[in-house]
Amino acid sequence: MSEKSITIGRRERKRLETRQQILTAAASLFATRGYENTSIDDIAGLADIARGTIFYNFESKESIVFQLRVEAWGQFAAAALEKHQSGLKAIDCISHMILHCVKWCEDNPELAKVFFIPKGPLPEALIPLILIQGAQEEGSLRADLDAEWLGHLFTFLILHGQGLSTSGTFGELGSEPHINKWTQSLLAGIAP
């Protein structure tokens, strides 16, 4: 295999950097102005790129939101996997990830509202399968339940919690006591 096929080319690296500039600018504007009050021109201005460059990289403003959503969930999963690799039990990593995903919405209400625009793809499962399988191997989750099915169950809990957090349902206490109670109740039902 040649070195050229292993390393990323300059053109591709520049394209990825430009995409990241767009995403960073969009996230900042959505968080401060809101989705509806942010235009493509605003994003281009903050990213210091031409309007057409945005459309070269993203189909629409909505597709920027979808990519931001995917990246945020990827960061949550990476943090949970890192904790697991550091020795934290898989089941505890799952619990932390669920809480972290919901609390993120509470801490970033304007950006969270953008994430729940009722268009676009939702993930099939947010919790990395390796964590669920690890919890099954540790004996914290029932091994007779399909790991992918458990992933969907956890994803439902996260999305429901994020939706309630975004709507302000949790009130002054915030999401943490509710999410912890729901997670523990769910885990009690699927523990061996």
VMD Tcl script that draws the C-alpha trace (Angstrom):
set ca {
  {0.00 0.00 0.00}
  {1.46 3.37 -0.94}
  {1.93 6.16 1.55}
  {-0.45 8.30 -0.53}
  {-3.35 5.91 0.14}
  {-2.70 5.98 3.89}
  {-2.47 9.74 4.40}
  {-5.22 12.20 3.66}
  {-4.55 14.49 0.74}
  {-4.22 18.25 1.01}
  {-7.48 18.85 -0.89}
  {-9.44 16.47 1.35}
  {-7.84 17.95 4.49}
  {-8.84 21.46 3.34}
  {-12.40 20.26 2.62}
  {-12.67 18.75 6.11}
  {-11.29 21.92 7.68}
  {-13.83 24.01 5.77}
  {-16.68 21.72 6.86}
  {-15.51 22.08 10.46}
  {-15.41 25.90 10.11}
  {-19.00 25.82 8.88}
  {-20.14 23.53 11.70}
  {-18.39 25.60 14.36}
  {-19.88 28.84 13.04}
  {-23.36 27.32 12.74}
  {-23.27 25.84 16.26}
  {-22.21 29.20 17.69}
  {-24.93 31.12 15.85}
  {-27.67 28.57 16.58}
  {-26.72 28.69 20.27}
  {-26.81 32.48 20.48}
  {-29.45 33.51 17.91}
  {-31.49 30.36 17.52}
  {-32.02 28.32 14.39}
  {-34.77 30.45 12.84}
  {-32.80 33.69 13.29}
  {-29.64 32.33 11.65}
  {-29.24 32.47 7.89}
  {-26.80 30.73 5.59}
  {-25.27 34.16 4.97}
  {-24.74 34.58 8.74}
  {-22.97 31.23 8.90}
  {-20.82 32.05 5.86}
  {-19.88 35.41 7.38}
  {-18.82 33.95 10.71}
  {-16.95 31.09 9.03}
  {-15.30 33.64 6.70}
  {-16.21 31.69 3.57}
  {-18.41 32.25 0.52}
  {-22.10 31.33 0.68}
  {-21.61 28.86 -2.18}
  {-18.94 27.03 -0.17}
  {-21.59 26.13 2.37}
  {-23.78 24.62 -0.32}
  {-20.79 22.77 -1.77}
  {-20.37 21.09 1.64}
  {-23.97 20.88 2.88}
  {-27.26 20.52 1.06}
  {-29.14 22.89 3.39}
  {-29.19 24.53 6.79}
  {-31.02 21.43 8.03}
  {-28.20 19.16 6.85}
  {-25.78 21.25 8.94}
  {-27.97 20.58 11.96}
  {-28.03 16.85 11.22}
  {-24.24 16.77 11.03}
  {-23.97 18.69 14.31}
  {-26.30 16.14 15.88}
  {-24.26 13.20 14.60}
  {-21.02 14.76 15.83}
  {-22.42 15.52 19.28}
  {-23.67 11.97 19.72}
  {-20.31 10.68 18.48}
  {-18.53 12.74 21.13}
  {-20.80 11.36 23.86}
  {-20.08 7.80 22.70}
  {-16.32 8.43 22.48}
  {-16.27 9.80 26.04}
  {-18.17 6.74 27.32}
  {-15.80 4.36 25.53}
  {-12.80 6.23 26.93}
  {-14.17 5.86 30.47}
  {-14.68 2.15 29.85}
  {-11.12 1.75 28.56}
  {-9.94 3.52 31.73}
  {-11.52 0.78 33.81}
  {-15.04 2.03 34.59}
  {-17.63 -0.72 34.41}
  {-19.57 -0.73 31.15}
  {-22.91 -0.34 32.92}
  {-21.64 2.79 34.68}
  {-20.40 4.17 31.35}
  {-23.87 3.61 29.89}
  {-25.52 5.38 32.84}
  {-23.10 8.32 32.58}
  {-23.65 8.60 28.84}
  {-27.43 8.67 29.22}
  {-27.20 11.41 31.84}
  {-24.56 13.36 29.89}
  {-26.65 13.33 26.69}
  {-29.69 14.71 28.49}
  {-27.78 17.24 30.59}
  {-26.14 18.57 27.42}
  {-29.61 19.64 26.25}
  {-30.24 21.32 29.58}
  {-26.91 23.18 29.38}
  {-27.34 24.14 25.70}
  {-31.05 24.90 25.32}
  {-30.93 26.91 22.08}
  {-28.72 24.40 20.31}
  {-30.76 21.52 21.73}
  {-33.94 22.97 20.20}
  {-32.23 22.86 16.83}
  {-31.36 19.20 17.32}
  {-35.01 18.34 17.76}
  {-36.33 19.90 14.61}
  {-38.81 17.22 13.52}
  {-36.96 16.50 10.29}
  {-34.02 14.34 9.49}
  {-32.57 11.07 10.59}
  {-32.39 9.83 14.14}
  {-29.85 7.26 15.17}
  {-30.85 3.65 15.59}
  {-28.78 3.37 18.76}
  {-26.64 5.91 20.60}
  {-24.93 3.69 23.17}
  {-21.95 1.91 21.60}
  {-22.71 -1.79 21.19}
  {-19.37 -2.68 22.77}
  {-20.50 -1.06 26.05}
  {-23.77 -2.99 26.08}
  {-21.97 -6.24 25.33}
  {-19.40 -5.37 28.00}
  {-22.18 -4.83 30.55}
  {-23.64 -8.21 29.56}
  {-20.24 -9.88 30.00}
  {-19.80 -8.18 33.40}
  {-23.18 -9.57 34.44}
  {-24.77 -6.11 34.81}
  {-27.24 -6.65 31.94}
  {-29.08 -9.80 31.00}
  {-27.13 -11.75 28.41}
  {-30.31 -13.31 27.01}
  {-31.48 -9.92 25.69}
  {-30.29 -8.81 22.27}
  {-27.61 -6.12 22.66}
  {-28.94 -4.13 19.68}
  {-32.44 -4.16 21.17}
  {-31.01 -2.87 24.45}
  {-29.27 -0.13 22.46}
  {-32.62 0.97 21.05}
  {-34.11 0.97 24.55}
  {-31.33 3.18 25.90}
  {-31.61 5.46 22.86}
  {-35.32 5.92 23.53}
  {-34.52 6.92 27.12}
  {-31.93 9.46 25.91}
  {-34.15 10.98 23.22}
  {-37.14 11.16 25.55}
  {-35.02 12.81 28.23}
  {-33.54 15.25 25.73}
  {-36.99 16.14 24.43}
  {-38.32 16.78 27.94}
  {-35.21 18.75 28.85}
  {-35.56 20.92 25.75}
  {-39.18 21.67 26.55}
  {-38.31 22.69 30.13}
  {-40.38 19.91 31.69}
  {-37.83 19.10 34.40}
  {-38.12 22.51 36.07}
  {-35.79 23.82 38.76}
  {-34.49 20.42 39.83}
  {-33.15 19.82 36.36}
  {-32.91 16.53 34.55}
  {-30.40 14.66 36.70}
  {-32.69 13.26 39.42}
  {-35.28 12.19 36.83}
  {-32.79 10.62 34.44}
  {-30.99 8.81 37.25}
  {-34.30 7.39 38.54}
  {-35.45 6.33 35.05}
  {-32.08 4.78 34.24}
  {-31.96 2.85 37.50}
  {-35.55 1.65 37.02}
  {-34.78 0.53 33.49}
  {-31.58 -1.19 34.57}
  {-33.40 -2.98 37.39}
  {-35.77 -4.46 34.84}
  {-33.05 -5.71 32.50}
  {-30.46 -6.76 35.06}
  {-29.85 -10.49 35.57}
}
mol new
graphics top color blue
foreach p $ca { graphics top sphere $p radius 0.5 }
foreach p [lrange $ca 0 end-1] q [lrange $ca 1 end] { graphics top cylinder $p $q radius 0.2 }
display resetview
